[in-house]
């Protein structure tokens, strides 16, 4: 009798072989990668910020300049992400549902913010929307200023965040068959009802994912913003720039404290969005 049969008769439980081998090695590599590149730096950041004590930490994070910078970063990122969701879904719809001359060119232009250095984007936007720029000169007679204001920050964040929404929604939209829309029309649904009741529920998880990516990118954006924001304290100064200012002043405690606040707020924000995504997938049948 073989050893396998002996162990089976003795009642020992045999480990069922995995369909995908190599889990231990790949899991260990993933855990080590996550620990070295993400967890250890974040832990060092938190530990360094605790050196000033709770009272010092609270004084730094409740400073008026810090609060205004956080409001500017998160507020403009939220507005830009909402704008990107609206126009990003429309752009994805046009690229998926219509065939027109130059479609491939438009599709390629969407990815330009991915490849373009953020500093170049910021300089270009500042030159265009400045009072003497191509667009800024047209708005100046109406006393509308874009560059060097919070509106300029929103424009920059829209520019760098739009591809996240389009590239997240576009593949899901391609999987939605035209037959679904035709059936809805046959049953008497209007175009607006088809979009609201047939298309959007299926796109909702992808839209939320694109929104989360655009929002996260906007909160931490630096290069494309500093050239068009004006960087006026209490008015158009973003939190990443204030961190750099603190570092240049050798105020490492203030920089790390502000970085920890941004870390906590970003984590809570993404956690809420992920919970909404999970609820949406379960409701509309996209869960596991």
NORRAWO-V924942 format. One record per backbone hydrogen bond with DSSP energy under -0.5 kcal/mol. NH is the residue of the N-H (numbers start at 1). CO is the residue of the C=O. Records with the same first field share a line. If there is no record, write none. Layout:
NH=CO / CO
This chain:
6=2
7=3
8=4
9=5
10=6
11=8
12=7
21=19
26=22
27=23
28=24
29=25
30=26
31=27
32=28
33=29
34=30
35=31
36=32
37=33
38=34
39=34
40=35
42=38
43=39
44=40
45=41
46=42
47=43
48=44
49=45
50=46
51=48
52=49
53=50
56=52
57=53
58=54
59=55
60=56
61=57
62=58
63=60
67=63
68=64
69=65
70=66
71=67
72=68
73=69
74=70
75=71
76=72
77=73
78=74
79=75
80=76
81=77
82=78
83=79
84=80
85=81
86=82
87=83
88=84
89=85
90=86
91=87
92=88
93=89
94=90
95=91
96=92
97=93
98=94
103=100
106=102
107=103
108=104
109=105
110=106
111=108
112=109
114=111
115=111 / 112
116=112
121=117
122=118
123=119
124=120
125=121
126=122
127=123
128=124
129=125
130=126
133=130
135=128
136=128
137=133
138=135
139=135
140=136
141=137
142=139
143=140
144=139
145=143
146=129
147=129
148=228
149=146 / 228
152=146
153=149
154=150
155=151
156=152
157=153
158=154
159=155
160=156
161=157
162=158
164=161
165=161 / 162
166=162
167=163
168=164
169=165
170=166
172=168
173=169
174=170
175=171 / 172
176=172 / 173
177=175
180=177
181=177
182=178
183=179
184=180
185=181
186=182
187=183
188=185
189=184
194=190
195=191
196=192
197=193
198=194
199=194
200=195
202=198
203=199
204=200
207=203
208=204
209=205
210=206
211=207
212=208
213=209
214=210
215=211
216=212
217=213
218=214
219=215
220=216
221=217 / 218
225=222
226=222
228=225
229=225
231=236
233=231
235=232
236=232
237=232
238=236
239=69
242=238
243=239
244=240
245=241
246=242
247=243
248=244
249=245
250=247
251=246
252=250
255=251
256=252
257=253
258=254
259=255
260=256
261=257
262=258
263=259
264=260
265=261
266=262
267=263
268=264
269=265
270=266
271=267
272=268
273=269
274=270
275=271
276=272
277=273
278=274
279=275
280=276
281=277
282=278
283=279
284=280
285=282
286=281
287=281
